Amino acid sequence: MENVTYYLQKAFNGSYYPLTDDEKNPFADEAVIAPQGAYKIKLITTDDNGESFVNEAPVYIDNEKPTLNMELADWVYEYEEGQKSFKLQGLIFDGEIADMQANGINRTQSSNKLIYSYNGGSSKAMPVAEDGTFSVDVPMLESNPLLMVQMNGLDGATNKDFRSAKQFFFAKKGTSYAISKPDQQTVKMGETFKFTLSMNNVKNLRKADYAFKYLKTYFDLIDIKPNSEESKLGDVKINQEFTDSGTLRNLKISASLPEGANVTGNIPLVDITLKVRDDKFIKEPTTLSISSSSYTDASNSVVQVPCAGFNVSMIPTYSETFGDVRAEGLMRNGAVYFGIDHTMMGGTIKATDVNGIDYNGVISKQPSFTLSKLPVTDLPFTFVMDIPGHFTVKKSFKISDSDFGSLIGQRYLLNYNTAIAGDVNKDDVIDVLDAIYIQSNWGTSKREADINFDGKVDMADLYFVQKNYLMQNPTVADAPTPKKTIKGQSLESLLKVLNIQ
């Protein structure tokens, strides 16, 4: 129809069905994610008169995170009484902009956004200049003794690195406050690092108390001891007590100075050494969650102080994927079924690397699996799900994340096509041989033939052979030709023997 604008929504979502060498099935059965880079989308329309119209438009797949650089380091900054604002300046840079421009996409560094969070409020996006620079006048808030501001960079494809968020705290000059800061901004699984607990702008401090919590699933506590600066004052006593609540560890620390060694000003007090666990995939930034911080002065007065808690970012050293166990015969109405203990159904899931090394997955009672401790690589793995009575599913996948030029571990949901039921003899076709196998085990609990895992081989299992008869395993390239008859037997003759109409 002339003079009508037509819209094609979601024409390309970043995945496609690659071509195969099979003339009968020229397109792959499963979609794959297109690699990062420049592409063109071509649209061809044909009107009622047979005339064709062609239009092309460039599109870019951008998976890289932008960099955010600030003129000031993450820290606590003190402002003068009456000061209205504090200037923060920086640059957000997207390294893919030049490639986009070279491929006809009109983008500049102004396509980036600054994600800005003030005083614990919700984040908002702020524009940046053509070259990616920005300047923010942060309003000072004297009613809050320790004002927090966080900043993140967001590129035009909405990529953001949560781990590199910038943290700034602001306190009026002379305000007493505590600091909890790691000695490293990033740390790998299995590595140790330190949080140093400090007190600033104190008067005649003789003892400091901290109460905080952290996730035991993230860290193992290695050591708690006085900071080297504090130890110069003499024999500093550290008392600690902890209680566990589920995955949380609540820890109280008290640091007492020697008699008469009171401190005025700033002092680092306690070093807490932690080790990042490697039995749980960790990627997001975290910190010691301070519940309370205070100090006792020479007159035994207790002064409550706010605490600036800085994050440490985790670098995963392996990858992990997970998903539902989707096998047709174990599902109900097309959905995974929770009424079966999937640890007992005899299935296996694994990932195989290019060298043939297998990494076995774990199947839970609920219909789900996890494949963990996969090496960090840009080479593909083969996902293999082997469920009795079903086609063995094979799928190539890649899993790793780009971290500013380096590869780190990644965790994501693995999608794959549901395993088709009926291949009880595991020869990658559903044919008369599967029907014969079921007939020969009729009425037994033979697991290979008990497709729906209800404890009995019967018509409910043969149904899947009928439903998917003469299918070939779509996830393998060399499935044999299915057999309709063998030694005079066919599906129809077997149904008559079993008295099934």
Long-range contacts (C-beta under 8 A, 24 or more apart in sequence): 8-43, 11-41, 11-43, 12-41, 12-59, 14-61, 22-477, 25-474, 29-417, 29-474, 29-475, 30-395, 30-416, 30-417, 30-475, 32-396, 34-61, 35-61, 36-61, 36-62, 36-63, 36-64, 36-96, 37-61, 37-99, 38-99, 38-100, 38-102, 38-103, 38-105, 58-103, 58-104, 58-105, 59-105, 60-96, 60-99, 60-100, 60-103, 60-105, 60-157, 62-94, 62-96, 62-100, 62-155, 62-156, 62-157, 62-159, 63-157, 63-159, 63-402, 64-94, 64-95, 64-96, 64-155, 64-159, 64-402, 64-404, 65-153, 65-155, 65-159, 65-160, 65-161, 65-164, 65-402, 65-403, 65-404, 66-92, 66-93, 66-94, 66-95, 66-112, 66-153, 66-154, 66-155, 66-159, 66-160, 66-161, 67-91, 67-92, 67-93, 67-95, 67-153, 67-164, 67-404, 68-92, 68-151, 68-152, 68-153, 68-161, 68-164, 68-166, 69-93, 70-151, 70-166, 72-168, 74-166, 74-167, 74-168, 74-185, 74-310, 75-168, 75-169, 76-146, 76-169, 76-170, 76-171, 76-177, 76-179, 76-200, 76-308, 77-168, 77-169, 77-170, 77-171, 78-170, 78-171, 78-172, 78-173, 78-174, 78-175, 79-140, 79-170, 79-171, 79-172, 79-173, 80-172, 80-173, 81-142, 81-172, 81-173, 83-140, 84-139, 84-140, 85-137, 85-138, 85-139, 85-140, 86-137, 86-138, 86-140, 86-170, 87-135, 87-136, 87-137, 87-138, 88-135, 88-136, 88-138, 88-149, 88-151, 88-168, 89-133, 89-134, 89-135, 89-136, 90-114, 90-133, 90-134, 90-151, 90-166, 91-131, 91-132, 91-133, 91-134, 92-128, 92-132, 92-134, 92-153, 92-154, 92-155, 93-132, 94-132, 94-155, 94-156, 96-155, 107-156, 111-155, 111-156, 112-153, 112-154, 112-155, 112-156, 113-153, 113-154, 113-155, 114-151, 114-152, 114-153, 114-154, 115-151, 115-152, 115-153, 115-154, 115-160, 116-149, 116-150, 116-151, 117-149, 117-150, 117-151, 118-147, 118-149, 119-144, 119-147, 119-148, 119-149, 120-148, 123-150, 123-152, 125-154, 138-168, 138-170, 140-170, 140-172, 141-170, 142-172, 145-171, 145-172, 145-175, 145-177, 145-306, 146-170, 146-171, 146-175, 146-177, 146-306, 146-307, 146-308, 147-171, 148-308, 162-284, 162-285, 163-283, 163-284, 163-285, 163-313, 163-314, 164-313, 165-285, 165-311, 167-310, 167-311, 169-308, 171-201, 174-201, 175-201, 176-200, 176-201, 176-202, 176-203, 176-295, 176-303, 176-305, 177-201, 177-305, 177-306, 177-307, 177-308, 178-208, 178-210, 178-290, 178-293, 178-305, 178-306, 178-307, 178-308, 179-307, 179-308, 179-310, 180-210, 180-212, 180-287, 180-288, 180-290, 180-307, 180-308, 180-309, 180-310, 181-308, 181-310, 182-287, 182-310, 182-311, 182-312, 184-312, 185-312, 185-313, 186-312, 186-313, 186-314, 186-315, 187-276, 187-312, 187-313, 187-314, 187-315, 188-276, 188-314, 188-315, 188-317, 189-276, 189-277, 189-278, 189-282, 189-314, 189-315, 189-316, 189-317, 189-318, 190-275, 190-276, 190-277, 190-278, 190-317, 191-275, 191-276, 192-222, 192-273, 192-274, 192-275, 192-276, 193-273, 193-274, 193-276, 193-312, 194-271, 194-272, 194-273, 194-274, 195-271, 195-272, 195-274, 195-288, 195-312, 196-227, 196-268, 196-270, 196-271, 196-272, 197-253, 197-255, 197-268, 197-269, 197-270, 197-271, 197-272, 197-293, 198-227, 198-266, 198-267, 198-268, 198-269, 199-263, 199-266, 199-267, 199-269, 199-293, 199-295, 199-305, 200-265, 200-266, 201-265, 201-266, 202-263, 202-264, 202-265, 202-266, 202-267, 202-295, 202-297, 202-303, 202-305, 203-264, 203-297, 204-262, 204-263, 204-264, 204-297, 204-298, 204-299, 205-257, 205-262, 205-263, 205-264, 205-267, 205-295, 205-296, 205-297, 206-256, 206-257, 206-261, 206-262, 206-263, 206-295, 206-296, 206-297, 206-298, 207-254, 207-255, 207-256, 207-257, 207-295, 207-296, 208-254, 208-255, 208-269, 208-270, 208-293, 208-294, 208-295, 208-296, 209-252, 209-253, 209-254, 209-255, 209-292, 209-293, 209-294, 209-295, 209-296, 210-252, 210-253, 210-254, 210-270, 210-290, 210-292, 210-293, 210-307, 211-250, 211-251, 211-252, 211-253, 211-290, 211-291, 211-292, 211-293, 212-250, 212-251, 212-288, 212-289, 212-290, 212-291, 213-248, 213-249, 213-250, 213-251, 213-288, 213-289, 213-291, 214-248, 214-249, 214-251, 214-274, 214-286, 214-288, 214-289, 215-247, 215-248, 215-249, 215-286, 216-244, 216-247, 216-248, 216-249, 217-247, 217-277, 217-280, 218-276, 218-277, 218-280, 218-282, 218-286, 218-314, 219-274, 219-275, 219-276, 219-277, 220-274, 220-275, 220-277, 221-249, 221-251, 221-272, 221-273, 221-274, 222-273, 222-274, 222-275, 223-271, 223-272, 223-273, 224-253, 224-270, 224-271, 224-272, 224-273, 225-270, 225-271, 225-273, 226-255, 226-269, 226-270, 226-271, 227-268, 227-269, 227-270, 227-271, 229-267, 229-268, 230-255, 230-257, 230-267, 230-268, 230-269, 230-270, 233-257, 233-258, 233-261, 233-263, 234-258, 234-261, 238-270, 250-291, 262-297, 262-298, 276-314, 278-317, 278-318, 281-316, 281-318, 281-320, 281-372, 281-409, 281-411, 282-314, 282-316, 283-314, 283-316, 283-409, 283-411, 284-314, 285-311, 285-312, 285-313, 285-314, 286-311, 286-312, 286-314, 287-311, 287-312, 315-403, 315-408, 315-409, 316-376, 316-408, 316-409, 316-410, 316-411, 317-376, 317-408, 317-409, 318-372, 318-373, 318-374, 318-375, 318-376, 318-409, 319-374, 319-375, 319-376, 319-399, 319-400, 319-409, 319-410, 319-411, 320-370, 320-371, 320-372, 320-373, 320-374, 320-409, 320-410, 320-411, 321-351, 321-370, 321-371, 321-374, 321-383, 321-397, 321-399, 321-411, 321-412, 321-413, 321-414, 322-368, 322-369, 322-370, 322-371, 322-411, 322-413, 322-414, 323-368, 323-369, 323-413, 323-414, 323-415, 323-416, 324-367, 324-368, 324-369, 325-349, 325-363, 325-367, 325-368, 325-369, 325-385, 325-387, 326-367, 326-416, 326-418, 326-419, 327-385, 327-387, 327-390, 327-418, 327-419, 327-421, 328-390, 328-418, 328-419, 328-420, 328-421, 328-464, 329-387, 329-389, 329-390, 329-421, 329-451, 329-452, 329-453, 329-461, 329-464, 330-367, 330-387, 330-452, 330-453, 331-418, 336-367, 337-367, 338-366, 338-367, 340-367, 340-453, 341-365, 342-366, 342-367, 342-368, 345-387, 345-388, 345-453, 346-387, 346-388, 346-447, 347-385, 347-386, 347-387, 347-388, 348-384, 348-385, 348-386, 349-383, 349-384, 349-385, 349-386, 350-383, 350-384, 351-381, 351-382, 351-383, 351-384, 352-381, 352-382, 352-384, 353-377, 353-379, 353-381, 354-379, 354-380, 371-414, 374-399, 374-409, 376-400, 376-407, 376-408, 376-409, 377-407, 378-407, 383-414, 383-416, 385-416, 385-419, 387-419, 388-424, 388-447, 388-448, 388-450, 388-451, 388-453, 389-421, 389-422, 389-423, 389-424, 389-448, 389-449, 389-450, 389-451, 389-452, 389-461, 389-464, 390-419, 390-420, 390-421, 390-422, 390-423, 390-451, 391-419, 391-420, 391-422, 391-423, 391-428, 391-430, 391-473, 391-474, 391-475, 392-419, 392-423, 392-426, 392-428, 392-473, 392-475, 392-476, 393-417, 393-419, 393-475, 394-475, 394-476, 395-475, 417-474, 417-475, 420-468, 420-471, 420-473, 420-474, 421-451, 421-452, 421-464, 421-467, 421-468, 422-451, 422-464, 422-465, 422-467, 422-468, 422-469, 422-471, 423-473, 424-448, 424-449, 424-451, 424-461, 424-465, 427-480, 428-472, 428-473, 428-476, 428-478, 428-479, 428-480, 429-470, 429-471, 429-472, 429-473, 429-479, 429-480, 429-481, 429-482, 429-483, 430-465, 430-468, 430-469, 430-470, 430-471, 430-482, 431-469, 431-470, 431-482, 431-483, 431-484, 432-483, 432-484, 432-485, 432-486, 432-489, 432-490, 432-491, 432-494, 433-483, 433-486, 434-465, 435-462, 435-465, 435-491, 435-494, 436-486, 436-489, 436-494, 438-462, 438-465, 439-494, 439-497, 439-498, 442-498, 459-498, 459-500, 462-498, 462-500, 465-491, 466-491
